[in-house]
């Protein structure tokens, strides 16, 4: 009876012989394709249109016969098909493989990014997404080769919810400069950051060093600063593959998620010179001043949160252009958050 019920539902949805179950236009205007994960829970994964491989011409596409998504993509939190509202919880394997994307906005409903989901087209002159990659705060797993060849990525923040970074996940992201790894990451796969030779800093919030594999950081300069929680430097110096790095710096353990602290957020992070500080209302803070320090605890900038932009949720702008590139901390009242200056 359960099997019969499933067949009836799939018929209602119009399930076809292609790789997808249904499609819909996303908020940014591109057509995305979906597979139903669970009818009971009403969850779906983004997938591709149709895979095609021509071994004679060495040509491969996952959008054979349909326009591939390109440009700036906004993934919706929910999508409707035949009167059923589904929650988008996964970017499936190869969903945007070889698509010419410049940026992606994720909903926080995404818990998994599958194998090769955003594998960039290496035949392009400048393949892949541009600038900072902001991953969803409830993400748990990043699959094998998920962001491989995104050569224009500069900054990646792995949220605390992630436990696994897959094999070759950011392989050949050659312009990646700053990497922040959340406290929940337990394992980083083989060649995950292979050929990321422009990395200038790594920040790890995990007390127990994440397990690495051979070539996890192959090609990454080993003398760059690696910021680790206070008291854990000996652990990282002895951990396999981490022990190749020579410049560990201990810092206070802080969240890598920009919006984890209630009523307090800083952006953009990393910044080129102007930092926006959202307080949720300076008057409600015990001390409406800010203090910016370096990793050694030295006070560099101090001031009052007085230049508020009430039309933008009581946001203050702070000029940090005088600071050299590196990792810094901003404290407002009893709350502290880290940020990076490019």
Protein Blocks (a to p, Z undefined) as FASTA:
>chain_A
ZZmmmmmmmmmnopafbfbfbdcddfkopacddddfblklopaddddfbdcddfklopac
fbehiacdehjddddfbdceehiacddfbdcehklgoiacfbdcddfkbcbdcehklgcc
fkbmbgcjehjadddfkbfbdcehklgoiakbfbdcddfklmbdcehklgoilkbfbdcd
dfklmbdcehklgoilkbcbdcdfbfbacdddehklgoiafkbccdddehilmmmmmpgh
klmpcbdcddddddfbfklpghiacdddddfkiacddehiaklpmblcdcdddfkopafb
dcddfbccfknopiadddfklpccddddddehjbccddddZZ
